[in-house]
Amino acid sequence: MAKIDRIFTIYTLLFFAGGLYMFFLFEKQVLDHKSYASKAEEQSISTSATPAQRGQILAKDRDGKYYSLAASEWQYSLLITPRSVKDKKKLLELLKEDLPQLNIEEVYSKINNDKVYVPAILDNLTTETASKIKEKDYRGVTLQPRVVRVYPEADKIAAQIMGFVGADGKGKYGVEAIYDNELSGKSGSETVRNDAFGKLISILGVRDSVNGNDIVLTIDYNLQYVVEQELLKTIKDFKAERGSVLVMDPKTGAIIAAASQPTFDPNNYNKLSGEEQSRFLLSAASNIYEPGSVIKPITMSMALNEKLVKSDTQHNAGAEVEVLGYKITNAEDKAFGNETMTEVLVNSDNVQMVWVSSLIGAKKEREYFEKFGLGSKTNIDIIGEQSGRLPPEKEWNDLLRSTAAFGQGISATVVQLAKMYSTLANGGISVNPYIVQSTIQNGKEIVIERKTSGEQIISKEVSAEIKQMLKAVIENFGKKRVSVPGVTVAGKTGTAQIPSPDGGYYKNKYIGTFAGFFPVEDPKYVMVVRIDSPKTAQFASAFVAPTFERIANWMANYYKLR
């Protein structure tokens, strides 16, 4: 009897277990059919982003021809889903017909499994190659697109003007950062249905991406190349630490060329160390320094504008002068005696400039420097611009007034100096430097509207007078005269001492600057050249003026000024 009970119990349990199993199947296949069908549907549908193509950064030459300095290219990564491929060896052999670089054995070892995902098999495939593979519609093969930023000129042309695009797809530094929204456009998307093996069944929906606009710079492509090469040559020849060259239209503020060394390759920006990342910035805008004697024409124009002196006003001075207990001397302790104001600039006489500044007065002198733009950013469209240093009025005593008159105790950038010299050259009007000319939207170039000119700082008459005085500086340069045959040049050198952190100035470290413009009759170009700490020369006339001369001569031919 006990045996019969046990058998009955077992059959009863089996009956109930079978019933439960049948109910489970009924629930899954009938009651939950819609839910599972919906999940299967969801798994077969996928949406992927379609990146927008970033706009180009372009430069023109004198004839209006466009050159691409930064462009975006489509590149593709090839992925294989092992679970979706039956004959993996056969697939790889077929792929190798279009991908000769494919290592079959190496890739086979990665995909010889039943995984749903493995990392990309190949990267950086061109659009042409990707199209061939896509046409063949291999099961389990996916091509993942991405947009790669390419800088064809590398570190040879305008790297610091452009900046670069980071790994996150955002612009970093330069024009890439400032005009990121304009350049980047808007991403699109594509929704598709695939079968269980990853083969495309249908495209369910597409939202088109909107490509970014192109940006056109103010720089001249050919001049920019020459400026970069000449700057590099000067730094190498004189074993200098760094340098900058900037060329600007004095009437509009358009930057026609701007270069700083050392620079970087935006294609390989991530190879720079933390200490080297200052190279991302255009030091012509980001680095301030005491400019020295190139400030003297600015101070002289103040006295002329206030009718305190004329170009032929004479004054006698010795080799030194004492101000508030400090002795101020001329270079090499020279005394020039009786000089006209033009001769003061020709001889670069510090002592006479102290006298000129005493006529102007501390308060008025500072007000003029402020009007010329010292102590304020020019708002040029470049990342990292500095405002220079114009000490507050409470510090502007007779000593600071005296030293500021010849470029010590105040600090400026190369861009600010170009802005100041543009005012001297263009009839006395302040201009606002800029580096982006226009955008190209749907094939149409649209010039960016901007206020390029500001207030009248000195009169037209004073501008004309100071131009002739600076022309005389060039004509009386002696053996190291800047010579541009057939073109009149006005300008001034400055050899500035470098302040020491411990106070005072280094004895054997200098920064040389040449600031000038041409043709004098109707100035079209302002150029500022700055070279830091040359090892084989001391005075700017020896290592900066020749650079200005070589570039100016090239420009005279290129722009047909002769």
C-alpha positions in Angstrom: 0.0 0.0 0.0 2.8 2.3 0.9 4.3 1.7 -2.5 1.1 2.6 -4.3 0.9 5.9 -2.2 4.4 6.8 -3.3 3.6 6.2 -6.9 0.4 8.2 -6.7 2.3 11.1 -5.0 5.0 11.1 -7.7 2.4 11.1 -10.5 0.5 13.9 -8.8 3.6 16.0 -8.5 4.5 15.4 -12.1 1.0 16.3 -13.2 1.1 19.6 -11.3 4.6 20.4 -12.6 3.5 19.7 -16.1 0.5 21.9 -15.6 2.6 24.7 -14.3 5.0 24.3 -17.2 2.2 24.4 -19.7 0.7 27.5 -18.0 4.1 29.1 -18.2 4.4 28.4 -21.9 0.8 29.7 -22.4 1.6 32.9 -20.5 4.8 33.6 -22.5 3.6 32.6 -25.9 0.0 34.0 -25.7 -0.5 36.3 -22.8 2.9 38.0 -23.0 3.3 37.7 -26.8 2.8 41.5 -27.4 5.3 42.4 -24.7 8.0 40.1 -26.1 7.2 41.1 -29.7 7.6 44.7 -28.6 11.0 44.0 -27.0 12.2 42.1 -30.1 11.0 45.0 -32.2 13.0 47.4 -30.0 16.1 45.3 -30.2 15.9 45.2 -34.0 15.6 49.0 -34.3 18.6 51.2 -33.7 19.3 55.0 -34.0 22.8 56.3 -34.7 24.0 59.9 -34.9 25.1 61.4 -38.2 27.9 63.9 -37.4 27.7 67.3 -39.1 30.7 68.3 -41.2 32.6 71.1 -39.5 33.2 74.1 -41.7 36.6 74.9 -43.2 38.9 77.7 -42.1 40.1 79.5 -45.3 42.6 82.1 -46.3 42.8 84.1 -49.5 45.7 85.4 -51.5 46.0 88.8 -53.2 43.9 87.5 -56.2 41.1 86.2 -54.0 42.0 82.5 -54.4 40.9 80.4 -51.4 43.2 78.1 -49.5 42.0 75.6 -46.9 43.9 75.8 -43.6 41.5 73.5 -41.6 39.0 71.0 -43.0 37.0 68.0 -41.8 37.2 64.6 -43.5 34.9 61.6 -43.1 36.7 58.6 -41.8 35.3 55.2 -40.9 35.9 52.4 -38.4 35.1 48.8 -39.5 33.4 46.7 -36.8 32.4 43.0 -37.0 29.7 41.3 -34.8 31.1 37.7 -34.4 27.7 36.3 -33.5 26.2 37.5 -36.8 28.9 35.8 -39.0 28.7 32.1 -39.9 31.9 31.7 -42.0 34.3 34.2 -40.5 37.3 33.2 -42.5 35.4 33.6 -45.8 34.2 37.1 -44.7 37.7 38.2 -43.9 39.0 36.9 -47.3 36.2 38.9 -49.0 37.0 42.0 -47.0 40.7 41.8 -47.9 39.9 42.4 -51.5 39.1 46.0 -50.6 41.3 46.2 -47.5 44.8 44.9 -48.5 46.1 46.1 -45.1 43.8 43.6 -43.3 45.7 40.9 -41.4 43.4 37.9 -41.7 45.0 35.8 -39.0 45.2 38.6 -36.4 41.6 39.7 -37.0 40.3 36.1 -37.0 41.8 35.6 -33.6 39.7 38.5 -32.4 36.4 37.5 -33.9 36.5 33.7 -33.6 33.9 33.7 -30.9 30.2 34.2 -30.4 30.4 37.7 -28.9 28.0 40.5 -29.8 30.7 43.2 -29.8 34.4 43.5 -30.4 36.5 46.7 -30.8 37.0 48.2 -34.2 39.0 46.0 -36.6 40.3 48.9 -38.7 40.2 52.7 -38.3 40.7 55.7 -40.5 39.1 54.2 -43.6 38.4 56.7 -46.4 35.0 57.5 -47.8 35.9 55.7 -51.0 36.9 52.5 -49.3 33.9 52.6 -47.0 31.5 53.0 -49.9 32.9 49.8 -51.6 32.4 47.8 -48.5 28.9 49.2 -47.8 27.8 48.3 -51.4 28.6 44.7 -50.7 26.3 44.6 -47.6 28.2 42.0 -45.6 26.2 40.5 -42.8 27.7 41.4 -39.4 29.8 44.2 -40.7 29.3 47.8 -39.6 31.0 51.0 -40.7 31.0 53.6 -38.0 31.5 57.1 -39.4 33.4 60.0 -37.7 34.6 63.4 -38.8 38.3 64.1 -38.4 39.8 67.6 -38.3 42.8 67.9 -40.6 45.2 70.9 -40.9 47.0 70.5 -44.2 49.7 73.1 -43.4 50.5 71.6 -40.0 52.8 74.1 -38.1 53.8 76.0 -41.2 50.9 78.5 -41.5 48.7 80.1 -38.9 48.5 77.3 -36.4 48.0 79.7 -33.4 45.4 81.7 -35.3 43.3 78.6 -36.0 43.7 76.6 -32.7 42.5 73.0 -33.0 39.5 70.7 -32.3 39.8 68.6 -29.2 38.8 64.9 -28.7 35.3 66.0 -27.7 34.7 67.7 -31.1 34.8 71.2 -29.6 37.1 74.0 -30.8 40.0 74.7 -28.5 42.0 78.0 -28.8 42.1 80.4 -31.7 39.3 80.7 -34.3 38.3 77.1 -33.8 37.2 78.0 -30.2 35.8 81.6 -30.8 33.7 80.6 -33.8 32.9 77.0 -32.6 29.1 77.4 -33.0 29.5 78.9 -36.5 31.8 76.1 -37.6 30.3 73.0 -35.9 26.8 72.8 -37.5 24.2 70.4 -36.1 24.3 66.5 -36.0 21.6 64.4 -37.7 20.4 60.8 -37.1 19.4 57.6 -38.9 17.0 55.0 -37.5 17.1 51.5 -39.1 15.7 48.0 -38.6 18.1 45.0 -38.7 17.4 41.3 -38.6 18.8 38.9 -35.9 22.1 38.7 -37.8 22.6 42.5 -38.0 21.6 42.7 -41.7 19.8 45.8 -42.7 16.1 45.3 -43.4 14.9 48.9 -43.8 15.7 52.6 -43.0 12.9 53.9 -40.8 13.8 57.5 -40.6 16.5 60.1 -41.4 17.1 63.5 -39.8 19.7 65.3 -42.0 22.7 66.9 -40.4 23.4 70.6 -41.0 27.0 71.2 -41.9 28.9 74.1 -40.3 29.7 77.4 -42.1 33.2 78.1 -43.5 35.2 80.9 -41.9 37.4 83.2 -44.1 40.3 84.8 -42.4 41.7 88.2 -43.1 45.2 86.9 -43.5 46.9 86.6 -46.9 47.9 83.0 -47.5 51.2 83.7 -49.3 52.3 86.6 -47.0 51.5 84.4 -43.9 53.8 81.7 -45.2 56.7 84.3 -45.8 56.2 85.8 -42.4 56.3 82.4 -40.7 59.5 81.5 -42.6 61.3 84.8 -42.0 60.5 84.8 -38.3 61.8 81.2 -37.9 65.0 82.2 -39.9 65.6 85.2 -37.6 65.2 83.1 -34.4 67.6 80.5 -35.7 70.1 82.9 -37.0 70.3 84.9 -33.7 69.6 82.0 -31.4 66.7 83.8 -29.9 64.1 82.4 -27.5 61.0 83.5 -29.2 59.4 86.1 -31.5 56.4 87.5 -33.3 55.6 89.3 -36.5 52.3 91.0 -37.2 51.1 92.8 -40.4 47.9 94.9 -40.3 45.9 97.2 -42.5 46.1 100.6 -40.7 42.8 101.8 -42.1 40.6 98.8 -41.3 42.4 96.9 -38.5 42.4 93.7 -40.7 45.3 91.4 -39.7 47.0 90.4 -42.9 49.6 88.1 -41.3 50.4 87.1 -37.7 52.9 84.6 -36.5 54.7 83.7 -33.3 57.4 81.2 -32.5 57.6 78.6 -31.0 54.4 77.3 -32.5 52.8 73.8 -32.7 51.2 71.3 -35.1 47.4 71.3 -34.6 47.3 67.8 -36.1 49.3 66.6 -33.1 48.4 69.1 -30.4 48.2 66.3 -27.7 52.0 65.6 -28.1 52.9 68.9 -26.3 53.8 68.7 -22.6 52.0 70.8 -20.1 54.8 73.4 -20.1 54.7 73.6 -23.9 51.0 74.3 -24.1 51.6 78.1 -24.1 52.4 77.5 -27.8 48.7 77.2 -28.4 48.4 80.9 -27.9 49.5 83.6 -30.4 52.0 85.4 -28.3 51.6 88.5 -30.4 48.3 88.9 -28.5 48.9 87.0 -25.3 52.4 88.1 -24.2 53.0 91.5 -22.8 56.4 93.3 -22.4 58.0 96.7 -21.9 58.4 97.8 -25.5 61.1 100.4 -25.1 61.9 103.0 -27.7 59.1 102.1 -30.2 56.9 104.0 -27.7 58.8 107.3 -28.3 56.8 108.3 -31.5 53.6 107.7 -29.5 54.7 110.1 -26.8 56.0 112.6 -29.4 52.6 112.6 -31.1 51.0 113.6 -27.8 53.3 116.7 -27.5 52.7 117.6 -31.2 48.9 117.2 -30.8 48.9 119.5 -27.7 51.0 122.0 -29.7 53.8 121.9 -27.2 56.5 121.2 -29.8 56.9 120.9 -33.6 59.1 118.6 -35.6 61.7 121.4 -35.9 61.5 122.5 -32.2 65.1 122.5 -30.8 66.2 121.6 -27.3 69.5 121.0 -25.7 70.1 118.1 -23.3 73.0 116.1 -21.9 73.7 112.4 -21.5 71.6 112.0 -18.3 68.8 113.5 -16.2 67.7 112.8 -12.6 64.1 112.3 -11.8 62.9 111.8 -8.2 66.4 110.6 -7.3 66.8 108.2 -10.2 69.3 108.7 -13.0 68.0 108.2 -16.5 70.6 107.9 -19.3 70.9 107.4 -23.0 72.2 104.2 -24.5 76.0 103.9 -24.1 75.8 107.2 -22.1 75.7 109.3 -25.3 75.0 113.0 -25.2 73.5 114.5 -28.4 73.3 118.1 -27.3 71.0 120.4 -29.3 68.4 118.5 -31.3 65.2 119.0 -33.2 62.3 116.8 -32.2 62.9 114.8 -35.4 66.5 114.3 -34.4 65.3 113.2 -30.9 63.5 110.3 -32.6 66.4 109.6 -35.1 68.9 109.5 -32.2 66.4 107.7 -29.9 67.3 110.1 -27.1 65.9 109.0 -23.7 66.9 112.2 -21.9 65.1 114.4 -24.5 62.0 112.3 -24.2 62.0 112.9 -20.5 61.9 116.6 -21.3 59.1 116.2 -23.8 57.0 114.2 -21.3 57.5 117.0 -18.7 55.8 119.3 -21.1 52.9 116.9 -21.5 52.5 116.3 -17.8 51.8 113.0 -16.0 47.9 113.2 -16.1 47.7 114.1 -19.7 50.3 111.6 -20.8 48.4 108.8 -19.1 45.1 109.9 -20.7 46.7 109.7 -24.1 48.2 106.3 -23.5 44.7 105.1 -22.5 43.2 106.6 -25.7 45.9 104.8 -27.8 44.6 101.5 -26.3 47.3 100.8 -23.7 45.8 98.9 -20.7 42.8 97.6 -22.6 42.2 94.6 -24.8 41.8 95.3 -28.5 39.1 92.6 -28.6 40.8 90.9 -31.5 39.1 87.5 -32.2 42.0 85.5 -30.7 41.9 83.4 -27.5 44.2 84.6 -24.7 44.6 88.3 -25.5 46.2 90.4 -22.7 45.4 94.0 -22.0 49.0 95.2 -21.4 49.8 97.2 -18.3 49.0 100.9 -17.8 49.6 101.6 -14.1 46.8 103.4 -12.3 46.7 107.2 -12.0 47.8 107.2 -8.4 51.1 105.5 -9.4 51.7 107.9 -12.3 54.3 110.2 -10.7 57.1 112.1 -12.5 59.4 109.1 -12.6 56.8 106.8 -14.2 55.8 109.6 -16.6 59.5 110.0 -17.6 60.2 106.3 -18.1 56.9 105.6 -19.9 57.8 108.2 -22.4 60.5 105.9 -23.8 58.7 102.6 -23.1 59.6 101.5 -19.6 57.2 101.0 -16.7 54.4 100.2 -19.1 53.6 97.0 -21.0 52.0 96.2 -24.3 51.4 93.3 -26.7 52.5 93.3 -30.4 48.8 93.7 -31.4 48.5 96.8 -29.3 51.7 98.3 -30.8 50.3 97.6 -34.3 47.0 99.4 -33.2 49.0 102.4 -31.9 51.1 102.7 -35.1 48.0 102.4 -37.2 46.7 105.5 -35.5 50.0 107.3 -36.4 49.7 106.2 -40.0 46.0 106.5 -40.9 45.3 110.1 -40.0 45.1 109.8 -36.2 42.1 107.4 -35.9 41.9 104.4 -33.5 41.2 101.1 -35.3 40.1 97.7 -33.9 42.2 94.7 -35.0 40.3 91.6 -36.3 41.2 88.4 -38.0 38.0 86.9 -39.4 36.7 88.5 -42.6 33.6 86.6 -43.5 31.6 83.3 -43.4 30.5 81.2 -46.2 26.9 79.9 -45.8 25.4 77.7 -48.5 28.0 78.7 -50.9 27.5 82.5 -50.3 30.3 84.6 -48.7 28.9 87.0 -46.1 31.2 89.7 -44.8 31.0 90.1 -41.0 29.9 93.6 -40.1 32.0 95.2 -37.4 33.0 98.6 -36.2 36.6 98.9 -37.3 37.4 102.5 -36.4 37.0 104.5 -33.2 37.8 108.0 -32.1 40.2 110.6 -33.5 43.2 110.5 -31.1 45.6 112.9 -32.8 44.8 115.3 -35.7 45.4 114.5 -39.3 48.0 117.2 -39.3 49.9 115.6 -36.5 49.6 112.2 -38.2 51.2 113.7 -41.3 53.9 115.3 -39.3 54.8 112.2 -37.3 54.9 110.2 -40.5 57.6 112.5 -41.9 59.5 112.3 -38.7 59.5 108.5 -38.7 60.5 108.5 -42.4 63.5 110.6 -41.4 64.3 107.9 -38.7 64.6 105.3 -41.5 66.5 107.6 -43.8 69.1 108.3 -41.1 69.5 104.7 -40.0 73.1 104.7 -41.0 74.7 101.5 -42.3 71.8 99.4 -40.9 69.2 101.4 -42.7 66.0 99.6 -43.7 66.0 99.7 -47.5 62.9 99.0 -49.7 63.8 100.5 -53.0 60.9 102.3 -54.6 58.8 102.4 -51.4 59.0 105.0 -48.6 59.1 103.5 -45.1 58.5 105.0 -41.7 59.4 103.3 -38.5 61.3 103.0 -35.2 63.3 100.4 -33.4 63.3 99.6 -29.8 65.8 97.6 -27.7 64.1 97.0 -24.4 65.7 95.6 -21.2 63.8 92.7 -19.6 62.7 93.3 -16.0 64.2 91.0 -13.4 61.9 89.3 -10.8 64.3 90.6 -8.1 63.9 94.2 -9.3 65.7 96.2 -11.9 66.6 94.8 -15.3 68.7 92.0 -16.6 72.1 93.3 -18.0 72.4 90.9 -20.9 68.9 90.1 -21.9 67.0 92.2 -24.4 63.8 92.3 -26.5 64.1 94.0 -29.9 61.2 95.5 -31.7 60.7 97.2 -35.0 57.4 99.0 -35.7 56.8 100.7 -39.0 54.5 101.3 -42.0 54.6 101.9 -45.7 54.2 103.5 -48.2 54.5 106.7 -46.1 52.4 108.8 -48.6 49.4 106.4 -48.2 50.2 103.7 -45.6 48.7 100.4 -46.5 50.6 98.2 -44.1 51.7 98.4 -40.5 54.3 95.8 -39.4 55.6 95.0 -36.0 58.5 92.6 -35.5 59.5 91.4 -32.0 62.5 89.1 -31.1 63.2 88.0 -27.6 66.6 87.4 -26.0 68.9 86.9 -29.0 72.3 85.3 -28.1 74.4 86.8 -30.9 73.2 90.5 -31.0 72.2 93.3 -28.7 70.6 96.2 -30.6 67.3 95.8 -32.5 68.8 97.5 -35.5 71.0 94.4 -36.0 68.5 91.6 -35.5 65.0 93.0 -35.9 65.2 95.6 -38.6 66.6 93.2 -41.2 63.6 90.9 -40.7 61.3 93.9 -41.3 63.3 94.8 -44.4 63.1 91.3 -46.0 59.4 91.0 -45.4 58.7 94.5 -46.6 60.7 94.0 -49.8 58.8 90.8 -50.5 55.5 92.6 -49.9 56.6 95.5 -52.2 56.9 93.0 -55.1 53.9 90.9 -54.2 51.5 93.8 -53.8 53.1 95.7 -56.7 54.0 98.8 -54.6 57.1 99.7 -56.7 
